[in-house]
Amino acid sequence: MDSNEKSEAFYDRLRDQLKEDTQWPAPYLYKFIVPAAEEKIAEIRAVFDGTDAKINTRDSSKGTYTSVSIKVTMDSPDAVIEKYLEVSKVEGVISL
């Protein structure tokens, strides 16, 4: 199984879990770790432009990474996954 298949299987499981556990629209909390570079954080912020997203950042103790937490109201499990896929294009991002 290559990483693309693993990723697809992960998102399929996430979609199923979100459908079972949540009534939509609903608030959703995204968490990401990125290298501590303002342009990386700006790329993630841009993905959530035009939404009611509340974005918080926190630098790691050594200042090499930044944690980005985003609370936003999403319309469906597919909308949640779409944002994960958009953010995954940011180089060096880790989704939690």
Biopython code that builds the backbone (N, CA, C, O; Angstrom):
import numpy as np
from Bio.PDB.StructureBuilder import StructureBuilder

atoms = [
    (1, "MET", "N", (0.860, -1.184, 0.000)),
    (1, "MET", "CA", (0.000, 0.000, 0.000)),
    (1, "MET", "C", (0.902, 1.243, 0.000)),
    (1, "MET", "O", (1.705, 1.432, 0.915)),
    (2, "ASP", "N", (0.766, 2.085, -1.029)),
    (2, "ASP", "CA", (1.598, 3.293, -1.067)),
    (2, "ASP", "C", (0.979, 4.392, -0.203)),
    (2, "ASP", "O", (-0.132, 4.246, 0.308)),
    (3, "SER", "N", (1.714, 5.492, -0.049)),
    (3, "SER", "CA", (1.245, 6.551, 0.859)),
    (3, "SER", "C", (-0.049, 7.190, 0.376)),
    (3, "SER", "O", (-0.847, 7.656, 1.190)),
    (4, "ASN", "N", (-0.270, 7.220, -0.933)),
    (4, "ASN", "CA", (-1.506, 7.783, -1.465)),
    (4, "ASN", "C", (-2.709, 6.916, -1.059)),
    (4, "ASN", "O", (-3.765, 7.435, -0.697)),
    (5, "GLU", "N", (-2.533, 5.589, -1.125)),
    (5, "GLU", "CA", (-3.609, 4.680, -0.720)),
    (5, "GLU", "C", (-3.861, 4.780, 0.786)),
    (5, "GLU", "O", (-5.009, 4.751, 1.231)),
    (6, "LYS", "N", (-2.775, 4.900, 1.573)),
    (6, "LYS", "CA", (-2.919, 5.052, 3.022)),
    (6, "LYS", "C", (-3.679, 6.331, 3.342)),
    (6, "LYS", "O", (-4.560, 6.346, 4.201)),
    (7, "SER", "N", (-3.330, 7.392, 2.648)),
    (7, "SER", "CA", (-3.981, 8.680, 2.853)),
    (7, "SER", "C", (-5.469, 8.583, 2.502)),
    (7, "SER", "O", (-6.320, 9.088, 3.235)),
    (8, "GLU", "N", (-5.770, 7.942, 1.395)),
    (8, "GLU", "CA", (-7.162, 7.786, 0.971)),
    (8, "GLU", "C", (-7.946, 6.959, 1.993)),
    (8, "GLU", "O", (-9.088, 7.289, 2.316)),
    (9, "ALA", "N", (-7.337, 5.891, 2.498)),
    (9, "ALA", "CA", (-7.993, 5.047, 3.507)),
    (9, "ALA", "C", (-8.222, 5.837, 4.795)),
    (9, "ALA", "O", (-9.273, 5.709, 5.423)),
    (10, "PHE", "N", (-7.239, 6.657, 5.190)),
    (10, "PHE", "CA", (-7.389, 7.485, 6.380)),
    (10, "PHE", "C", (-8.580, 8.425, 6.237)),
    (10, "PHE", "O", (-9.405, 8.523, 7.146)),
    (11, "TYR", "N", (-8.676, 9.117, 5.104)),
    (11, "TYR", "CA", (-9.763, 10.075, 4.905)),
    (11, "TYR", "C", (-11.116, 9.376, 4.790)),
    (11, "TYR", "O", (-12.132, 9.935, 5.204)),
    (12, "ASP", "N", (-11.148, 8.173, 4.239)),
    (12, "ASP", "CA", (-12.399, 7.413, 4.192)),
    (12, "ASP", "C", (-12.875, 7.075, 5.609)),
    (12, "ASP", "O", (-14.060, 7.207, 5.918)),
    (13, "ARG", "N", (-11.941, 6.637, 6.470)),
    (13, "ARG", "CA", (-12.304, 6.325, 7.867)),
    (13, "ARG", "C", (-12.755, 7.585, 8.598)),
    (13, "ARG", "O", (-13.733, 7.561, 9.346)),
    (14, "LEU", "N", (-12.029, 8.695, 8.375)),
    (14, "LEU", "CA", (-12.398, 9.950, 9.021)),
    (14, "LEU", "C", (-13.791, 10.385, 8.580)),
    (14, "LEU", "O", (-14.601, 10.798, 9.410)),
    (15, "ARG", "N", (-14.076, 10.297, 7.289)),
    (15, "ARG", "CA", (-15.389, 10.687, 6.764)),
    (15, "ARG", "C", (-16.493, 9.861, 7.434)),
    (15, "ARG", "O", (-17.508, 10.408, 7.867)),
    (16, "ASP", "N", (-16.288, 8.545, 7.515)),
    (16, "ASP", "CA", (-17.284, 7.668, 8.137)),
    (16, "ASP", "C", (-17.490, 8.018, 9.608)),
    (16, "ASP", "O", (-18.623, 8.073, 10.085)),
    (17, "GLN", "N", (-16.395, 8.253, 10.323)),
    (17, "GLN", "CA", (-16.491, 8.592, 11.744)),
    (17, "GLN", "C", (-17.223, 9.919, 11.947)),
    (17, "GLN", "O", (-18.064, 10.037, 12.838)),
    (18, "LEU", "N", (-16.903, 10.912, 11.119)),
    (18, "LEU", "CA", (-17.561, 12.218, 11.245)),
    (18, "LEU", "C", (-19.052, 12.126, 10.923)),
    (18, "LEU", "O", (-19.863, 12.815, 11.542)),
    (19, "LYS", "N", (-19.414, 11.284, 9.964)),
    (19, "LYS", "CA", (-20.831, 11.111, 9.626)),
    (19, "LYS", "C", (-21.598, 10.493, 10.786)),
    (19, "LYS", "O", (-22.737, 10.870, 11.061)),
    (20, "GLU", "N", (-20.958, 9.531, 11.471)),
    (20, "GLU", "CA", (-21.621, 8.835, 12.570)),
    (20, "GLU", "C", (-21.724, 9.689, 13.830)),
    (20, "GLU", "O", (-22.740, 9.653, 14.523)),
    (21, "ASP", "N", (-20.678, 10.454, 14.128)),
    (21, "ASP", "CA", (-20.562, 11.126, 15.421)),
    (21, "ASP", "C", (-21.087, 12.551, 15.479)),
    (21, "ASP", "O", (-21.239, 13.100, 16.570)),
    (22, "THR", "N", (-21.368, 13.162, 14.340)),
    (22, "THR", "CA", (-21.622, 14.599, 14.341)),
    (22, "THR", "C", (-22.823, 14.961, 13.491)),
    (22, "THR", "O", (-23.052, 14.377, 12.432)),
    (23, "GLN", "N", (-23.589, 15.934, 13.968)),
    (23, "GLN", "CA", (-24.660, 16.509, 13.152)),
    (23, "GLN", "C", (-24.096, 17.761, 12.489)),
    (23, "GLN", "O", (-23.482, 18.603, 13.145)),
    (24, "TRP", "N", (-24.308, 17.869, 11.198)),
    (24, "TRP", "CA", (-23.712, 18.962, 10.415)),
    (24, "TRP", "C", (-24.727, 20.010, 10.064)),
    (24, "TRP", "O", (-25.894, 19.667, 9.878)),
    (25, "PRO", "N", (-24.354, 21.287, 9.958)),
    (25, "PRO", "CA", (-23.027, 21.870, 10.189)),
    (25, "PRO", "C", (-22.638, 21.833, 11.662)),
    (25, "PRO", "O", (-23.493, 21.823, 12.548)),
    (26, "ALA", "N", (-21.309, 21.812, 11.907)),
    (26, "ALA", "CA", (-20.800, 21.702, 13.272)),
    (26, "ALA", "C", (-19.414, 22.342, 13.366)),
    (26, "ALA", "O", (-18.703, 22.451, 12.367)),
    (27, "PRO", "N", (-19.042, 22.763, 14.574)),
    (27, "PRO", "CA", (-17.680, 23.278, 14.750)),
    (27, "PRO", "C", (-16.674, 22.120, 14.637)),
    (27, "PRO", "O", (-16.964, 20.992, 15.035)),
    (28, "TYR", "N", (-15.506, 22.416, 14.096)),
    (28, "TYR", "CA", (-14.459, 21.410, 13.952)),
    (28, "TYR", "C", (-13.131, 22.052, 14.322)),
    (28, "TYR", "O", (-12.872, 23.204, 13.974)),
    (29, "LEU", "N", (-12.290, 21.303, 15.031)),
    (29, "LEU", "CA", (-10.987, 21.817, 15.449)),
    (29, "LEU", "C", (-9.890, 21.123, 14.647)),
    (29, "LEU", "O", (-9.701, 19.911, 14.743)),
    (30, "TYR", "N", (-9.179, 21.912, 13.862)),
    (30, "TYR", "CA", (-8.014, 21.423, 13.119)),
    (30, "TYR", "C", (-6.774, 21.756, 13.935)),
    (30, "TYR", "O", (-6.713, 22.796, 14.591)),
    (31, "LYS", "N", (-5.779, 20.862, 13.889)),
    (31, "LYS", "CA", (-4.494, 21.142, 14.525)),
    (31, "LYS", "C", (-3.385, 20.753, 13.554)),
    (31, "LYS", "O", (-3.380, 19.664, 12.979)),
    (32, "PHE", "N", (-2.448, 21.681, 13.392)),
    (32, "PHE", "CA", (-1.327, 21.465, 12.486)),
    (32, "PHE", "C", (-0.037, 21.894, 13.168)),
    (32, "PHE", "O", (-0.042, 22.746, 14.056)),
    (33, "ILE", "N", (1.061, 21.293, 12.743)),
    (33, "ILE", "CA", (2.398, 21.715, 13.149)),
    (33, "ILE", "C", (3.115, 22.109, 11.856)),
    (33, "ILE", "O", (3.093, 21.366, 10.875)),
    (34, "VAL", "N", (3.749, 23.283, 11.864)),
    (34, "VAL", "CA", (4.503, 23.736, 10.689)),
    (34, "VAL", "C", (5.855, 24.284, 11.139)),
    (34, "VAL", "O", (6.007, 24.727, 12.277)),
    (35, "PRO", "N", (6.841, 24.249, 10.229)),
    (35, "PRO", "CA", (8.090, 24.931, 10.557)),
    (35, "PRO", "C", (7.775, 26.396, 10.868)),
    (35, "PRO", "O", (6.902, 26.996, 10.242)),
    (36, "ALA", "N", (8.487, 26.958, 11.829)),
    (36, "ALA", "CA", (8.211, 28.330, 12.278)),
    (36, "ALA", "C", (8.643, 29.332, 11.215)),
    (36, "ALA", "O", (9.712, 29.935, 11.308)),
    (37, "ALA", "N", (7.803, 29.498, 10.213)),
    (37, "ALA", "CA", (8.040, 30.473, 9.153)),
    (37, "ALA", "C", (6.715, 31.178, 8.887)),
    (37, "ALA", "O", (5.695, 30.531, 8.647)),
    (38, "GLU", "N", (6.737, 32.480, 8.930)),
    (38, "GLU", "CA", (5.503, 33.260, 8.792)),
    (38, "GLU", "C", (4.771, 32.944, 7.487)),
    (38, "GLU", "O", (3.540, 32.956, 7.456)),
    (39, "GLU", "N", (5.511, 32.662, 6.405)),
    (39, "GLU", "CA", (4.845, 32.375, 5.125)),
    (39, "GLU", "C", (4.079, 31.054, 5.173)),
    (39, "GLU", "O", (3.051, 30.920, 4.509)),
    (40, "LYS", "N", (4.557, 30.076, 5.945)),
    (40, "LYS", "CA", (3.831, 28.799, 6.078)),
    (40, "LYS", "C", (2.512, 29.018, 6.828)),
    (40, "LYS", "O", (1.472, 28.489, 6.438)),
    (41, "ILE", "N", (2.570, 29.795, 7.894)),
    (41, "ILE", "CA", (1.366, 30.102, 8.664)),
    (41, "ILE", "C", (0.383, 30.885, 7.798)),
    (41, "ILE", "O", (-0.825, 30.653, 7.850)),
    (42, "ALA", "N", (0.907, 31.808, 7.007)),
    (42, "ALA", "CA", (0.054, 32.600, 6.111)),
    (42, "ALA", "C", (-0.629, 31.709, 5.078)),
    (42, "ALA", "O", (-1.786, 31.944, 4.729)),
    (43, "GLU", "N", (0.073, 30.689, 4.585)),
    (43, "GLU", "CA", (-0.536, 29.758, 3.613)),
    (43, "GLU", "C", (-1.713, 29.017, 4.246)),
    (43, "GLU", "O", (-2.752, 28.835, 3.613)),
    (44, "ILE", "N", (-1.543, 28.594, 5.498)),
    (44, "ILE", "CA", (-2.630, 27.889, 6.196)),
    (44, "ILE", "C", (-3.794, 28.841, 6.445)),
    (44, "ILE", "O", (-4.952, 28.476, 6.240)),
    (45, "ARG", "N", (-3.489, 30.067, 6.890)),
    (45, "ARG", "CA", (-4.555, 31.062, 7.105)),
    (45, "ARG", "C", (-5.354, 31.290, 5.817)),
    (45, "ARG", "O", (-6.576, 31.431, 5.860)),
    (46, "ALA", "N", (-4.671, 31.323, 4.692)),
    (46, "ALA", "CA", (-5.322, 31.586, 3.401)),
    (46, "ALA", "C", (-6.351, 30.503, 3.061)),
    (46, "ALA", "O", (-7.374, 30.790, 2.440)),
    (47, "VAL", "N", (-6.080, 29.263, 3.466)),
    (47, "VAL", "CA", (-7.019, 28.157, 3.207)),
    (47, "VAL", "C", (-8.359, 28.416, 3.902)),
    (47, "VAL", "O", (-9.406, 27.989, 3.417)),
    (48, "PHE", "N", (-8.319, 29.117, 5.038)),
    (48, "PHE", "CA", (-9.524, 29.352, 5.831)),
    (48, "PHE", "C", (-10.087, 30.759, 5.662)),
    (48, "PHE", "O", (-11.010, 31.139, 6.383)),
    (49, "ASP", "N", (-9.551, 31.542, 4.723)),
    (49, "ASP", "CA", (-10.101, 32.872, 4.433)),
    (49, "ASP", "C", (-11.570, 32.740, 4.042)),
    (49, "ASP", "O", (-11.955, 31.789, 3.362)),
    (50, "GLY", "N", (-12.374, 33.685, 4.468)),
    (50, "GLY", "CA", (-13.790, 33.678, 4.105)),
    (50, "GLY", "C", (-14.633, 32.759, 4.975)),
    (50, "GLY", "O", (-15.808, 32.534, 4.686)),
    (51, "THR", "N", (-14.036, 32.222, 6.047)),
    (51, "THR", "CA", (-14.801, 31.390, 6.982)),
    (51, "THR", "C", (-14.820, 32.100, 8.336)),
    (51, "THR", "O", (-14.202, 33.150, 8.510)),
    (52, "ASP", "N", (-15.540, 31.509, 9.287)),
    (52, "ASP", "CA", (-15.588, 32.096, 10.630)),
    (52, "ASP", "C", (-14.471, 31.544, 11.522)),
    (52, "ASP", "O", (-14.608, 31.513, 12.744)),
    (53, "ALA", "N", (-13.373, 31.113, 10.911)),
    (53, "ALA", "CA", (-12.289, 30.434, 11.621)),
    (53, "ALA", "C", (-11.642, 31.302, 12.699)),
    (53, "ALA", "O", (-11.339, 32.475, 12.483)),
    (54, "LYS", "N", (-11.441, 30.690, 13.859)),
    (54, "LYS", "CA", (-10.670, 31.287, 14.950)),
    (54, "LYS", "C", (-9.322, 30.573, 14.926)),
    (54, "LYS", "O", (-9.249, 29.368, 15.164)),
    (55, "ILE", "N", (-8.262, 31.314, 14.640)),
    (55, "ILE", "CA", (-6.941, 30.715, 14.459)),
    (55, "ILE", "C", (-6.017, 31.147, 15.591)),
    (55, "ILE", "O", (-5.843, 32.337, 15.855)),
    (56, "ASN", "N", (-5.424, 30.143, 16.259)),
    (56, "ASN", "CA", (-4.454, 30.396, 17.320)),
    (56, "ASN", "C", (-3.133, 29.743, 16.945)),
    (56, "ASN", "O", (-3.115, 28.637, 16.405)),
    (57, "THR", "N", (-2.029, 30.422, 17.229)),
    (57, "THR", "CA", (-0.710, 29.852, 16.980)),
    (57, "THR", "C", (0.102, 29.859, 18.265)),
    (57, "THR", "O", (-0.100, 30.693, 19.147)),
    (58, "ARG", "N", (1.020, 28.915, 18.348)),
    (58, "ARG", "CA", (1.909, 28.841, 19.506)),
    (58, "ARG", "C", (3.239, 28.275, 19.043)),
    (58, "ARG", "O", (3.283, 27.225, 18.402)),
    (59, "ASP", "N", (4.327, 28.968, 19.368)),
    (59, "ASP", "CA", (5.657, 28.513, 18.983)),
    (59, "ASP", "C", (6.140, 27.421, 19.928)),
    (59, "ASP", "O", (5.791, 27.402, 21.108)),
    (60, "SER", "N", (6.955, 26.507, 19.385)),
    (60, "SER", "CA", (7.567, 25.470, 20.215)),
    (60, "SER", "C", (8.604, 26.111, 21.134)),
    (60, "SER", "O", (9.000, 27.257, 20.924)),
    (61, "SER", "N", (9.039, 25.379, 22.141)),
    (61, "SER", "CA", (9.972, 25.939, 23.124)),
    (61, "SER", "C", (11.275, 26.411, 22.490)),
    (61, "SER", "O", (11.860, 27.393, 22.947)),
    (62, "LYS", "N", (11.743, 25.724, 21.441)),
    (62, "LYS", "CA", (12.975, 26.137, 20.767)),
    (62, "LYS", "C", (12.715, 27.096, 19.612)),
    (62, "LYS", "O", (13.649, 27.630, 19.014)),
    (63, "GLY", "N", (11.433, 27.309, 19.302)),
    (63, "GLY", "CA", (11.083, 28.242, 18.236)),
    (63, "GLY", "C", (11.273, 27.712, 16.833)),
    (63, "GLY", "O", (11.269, 28.488, 15.878)),
    (64, "THR", "N", (11.442, 26.396, 16.683)),
    (64, "THR", "CA", (11.634, 25.835, 15.341)),
    (64, "THR", "C", (10.325, 25.457, 14.663)),
    (64, "THR", "O", (10.259, 25.362, 13.438)),
    (65, "TYR", "N", (9.280, 25.240, 15.462)),
    (65, "TYR", "CA", (7.971, 24.873, 14.915)),
    (65, "TYR", "C", (6.890, 25.754, 15.516)),
    (65, "TYR", "O", (7.060, 26.350, 16.580)),
    (66, "THR", "N", (5.775, 25.820, 14.804)),
    (66, "THR", "CA", (4.609, 26.544, 15.295)),
    (66, "THR", "C", (3.408, 25.619, 15.228)),
    (66, "THR", "O", (3.177, 24.951, 14.220)),
    (67, "SER", "N", (2.653, 25.586, 16.302)),
    (67, "SER", "CA", (1.407, 24.837, 16.349)),
    (67, "SER", "C", (0.292, 25.792, 15.914)),
    (67, "SER", "O", (0.216, 26.924, 16.392)),
    (68, "VAL", "N", (-0.565, 25.332, 15.014)),
    (68, "VAL", "CA", (-1.674, 26.142, 14.521)),
    (68, "VAL", "C", (-2.968, 25.396, 14.821)),
    (68, "VAL", "O", (-3.179, 24.287, 14.331)),
    (69, "SER", "N", (-3.838, 26.013, 15.633)),
    (69, "SER", "CA", (-5.152, 25.444, 15.959)),
    (69, "SER", "C", (-6.209, 26.315, 15.298)),
    (69, "SER", "O", (-6.181, 27.541, 15.407)),
    (70, "ILE", "N", (-7.139, 25.664, 14.614)),
    (70, "ILE", "CA", (-8.171, 26.400, 13.877)),
    (70, "ILE", "C", (-9.527, 25.807, 14.221)),
    (70, "ILE", "O", (-9.789, 24.633, 13.960)),
    (71, "LYS", "N", (-10.387, 26.633, 14.811)),
    (71, "LYS", "CA", (-11.756, 26.205, 15.114)),
    (71, "LYS", "C", (-12.672, 26.910, 14.132)),
    (71, "LYS", "O", (-12.685, 28.138, 14.042)),
    (72, "VAL", "N", (-13.437, 26.119, 13.401)),
    (72, "VAL", "CA", (-14.275, 26.669, 12.334)),
    (72, "VAL", "C", (-15.532, 25.817, 12.189)),
    (72, "VAL", "O", (-15.500, 24.609, 12.422)),
    (73, "THR", "N", (-16.624, 26.441, 11.809)),
    (73, "THR", "CA", (-17.865, 25.709, 11.544)),
    (73, "THR", "C", (-17.802, 25.154, 10.128)),
    (73, "THR", "O", (-17.609, 25.891, 9.161)),
    (74, "MET", "N", (-17.967, 23.848, 10.030)),
    (74, "MET", "CA", (-17.921, 23.175, 8.727)),
    (74, "MET", "C", (-19.300, 22.615, 8.403)),
    (74, "MET", "O", (-20.076, 22.289, 9.301)),
    (75, "ASP", "N", (-19.597, 22.506, 7.105)),
    (75, "ASP", "CA", (-20.917, 22.066, 6.652)),
    (75, "ASP", "C", (-21.081, 20.555, 6.573)),
    (75, "ASP", "O", (-22.199, 20.050, 6.676)),
    (76, "SER", "N", (-19.970, 19.818, 6.389)),
    (76, "SER", "CA", (-20.079, 18.376, 6.187)),
    (76, "SER", "C", (-18.719, 17.714, 6.391)),
    (76, "SER", "O", (-17.696, 18.398, 6.426)),
    (77, "PRO", "N", (-18.701, 16.386, 6.527)),
    (77, "PRO", "CA", (-17.427, 15.680, 6.607)),
    (77, "PRO", "C", (-16.560, 15.917, 5.361)),
    (77, "PRO", "O", (-15.338, 16.030, 5.460)),
    (78, "ASP", "N", (-17.197, 15.990, 4.204)),
    (78, "ASP", "CA", (-16.432, 16.224, 2.974)),
    (78, "ASP", "C", (-15.758, 17.595, 2.996)),
    (78, "ASP", "O", (-14.646, 17.744, 2.491)),
    (79, "ALA", "N", (-16.419, 18.594, 3.574)),
    (79, "ALA", "CA", (-15.828, 19.931, 3.684)),
    (79, "ALA", "C", (-14.624, 19.902, 4.622)),
    (79, "ALA", "O", (-13.628, 20.581, 4.372)),
    (80, "VAL", "N", (-14.707, 19.121, 5.702)),
    (80, "VAL", "CA", (-13.587, 18.971, 6.641)),
    (80, "VAL", "C", (-12.383, 18.385, 5.908)),
    (80, "VAL", "O", (-11.269, 18.896, 6.019)),
    (81, "ILE", "N", (-12.613, 17.324, 5.170)),
    (81, "ILE", "CA", (-11.532, 16.639, 4.462)),
    (81, "ILE", "C", (-10.950, 17.520, 3.365)),
    (81, "ILE", "O", (-9.741, 17.506, 3.132)),
    (82, "GLU", "N", (-11.796, 18.280, 2.695)),
    (82, "GLU", "CA", (-11.325, 19.194, 1.649)),
    (82, "GLU", "C", (-10.294, 20.179, 2.211)),
    (82, "GLU", "O", (-9.278, 20.451, 1.571)),
    (83, "LYS", "N", (-10.559, 20.712, 3.408)),
    (83, "LYS", "CA", (-9.609, 21.651, 4.039)),
    (83, "LYS", "C", (-8.307, 20.942, 4.405)),
    (83, "LYS", "O", (-7.226, 21.501, 4.219)),
    (84, "TYR", "N", (-8.400, 19.704, 4.928)),
    (84, "TYR", "CA", (-7.182, 18.950, 5.224)),
    (84, "TYR", "C", (-6.332, 18.784, 3.956)),
    (84, "TYR", "O", (-5.113, 18.950, 3.990)),
    (85, "LEU", "N", (-6.983, 18.459, 2.857)),
    (85, "LEU", "CA", (-6.255, 18.254, 1.604)),
    (85, "LEU", "C", (-5.613, 19.550, 1.112)),
    (85, "LEU", "O", (-4.496, 19.530, 0.595)),
    (86, "GLU", "N", (-6.312, 20.675, 1.269)),
    (86, "GLU", "CA", (-5.745, 21.964, 0.871)),
    (86, "GLU", "C", (-4.526, 22.301, 1.723)),
    (86, "GLU", "O", (-3.498, 22.731, 1.200)),
    (87, "VAL", "N", (-4.642, 22.105, 3.031)),
    (87, "VAL", "CA", (-3.527, 22.426, 3.932)),
    (87, "VAL", "C", (-2.353, 21.480, 3.697)),
    (87, "VAL", "O", (-1.202, 21.875, 3.882)),
    (88, "SER", "N", (-2.621, 20.241, 3.294)),
    (88, "SER", "CA", (-1.534, 19.276, 3.078)),
    (88, "SER", "C", (-0.589, 19.707, 1.959)),
    (88, "SER", "O", (0.512, 19.170, 1.845)),
    (89, "LYS", "N", (-0.996, 20.656, 1.142)),
    (89, "LYS", "CA", (-0.133, 21.167, 0.065)),
    (89, "LYS", "C", (0.933, 22.123, 0.589)),
    (89, "LYS", "O", (1.890, 22.432, -0.122)),
    (90, "VAL", "N", (0.779, 22.596, 1.827)),
    (90, "VAL", "CA", (1.783, 23.473, 2.433)),
    (90, "VAL", "C", (2.990, 22.620, 2.794)),
    (90, "VAL", "O", (2.860, 21.641, 3.530)),
    (91, "GLU", "N", (4.147, 22.975, 2.292)),
    (91, "GLU", "CA", (5.347, 22.185, 2.514)),
    (91, "GLU", "C", (5.718, 22.133, 3.998)),
    (91, "GLU", "O", (5.797, 23.164, 4.667)),
    (92, "GLY", "N", (5.944, 20.915, 4.500)),
    (92, "GLY", "CA", (6.392, 20.736, 5.868)),
    (92, "GLY", "C", (5.293, 20.650, 6.912)),
    (92, "GLY", "O", (5.587, 20.492, 8.096)),
    (93, "VAL", "N", (4.031, 20.751, 6.503)),
    (93, "VAL", "CA", (2.926, 20.730, 7.469)),
    (93, "VAL", "C", (2.662, 19.301, 7.951)),
    (93, "VAL", "O", (2.753, 18.338, 7.189)),
    (94, "ILE", "N", (2.333, 19.197, 9.236)),
    (94, "ILE", "CA", (1.927, 17.923, 9.833)),
    (94, "ILE", "C", (0.527, 18.127, 10.387)),
    (94, "ILE", "O", (0.292, 19.034, 11.186)),
    (95, "SER", "N", (-0.404, 17.278, 9.957)),
    (95, "SER", "CA", (-1.785, 17.345, 10.467)),
    (95, "SER", "C", (-1.894, 16.435, 11.673)),
    (95, "SER", "O", (-1.424, 15.298, 11.656)),
    (96, "LEU", "N", (-2.523, 16.951, 12.727)),
    (96, "LEU", "CA", (-2.706, 16.139, 13.937)),
    (96, "LEU", "C", (-4.150, 15.706, 14.072)),
    (96, "LEU", "O", (-4.500, 15.015, 15.029)),
]
sb = StructureBuilder()
sb.init_structure("model")
sb.init_model(0)
sb.init_chain("A")
sb.init_seg("    ")
for serial, (resi, resn, name, xyz) in enumerate(atoms, 1):
    if name == "N":
        sb.init_residue(resn, " ", resi, " ")
    sb.init_atom(name, np.array(xyz, "f"), 0.0, 1.0, " ", f" {name:<3s}", serial, name[0])
structure = sb.get_structure()
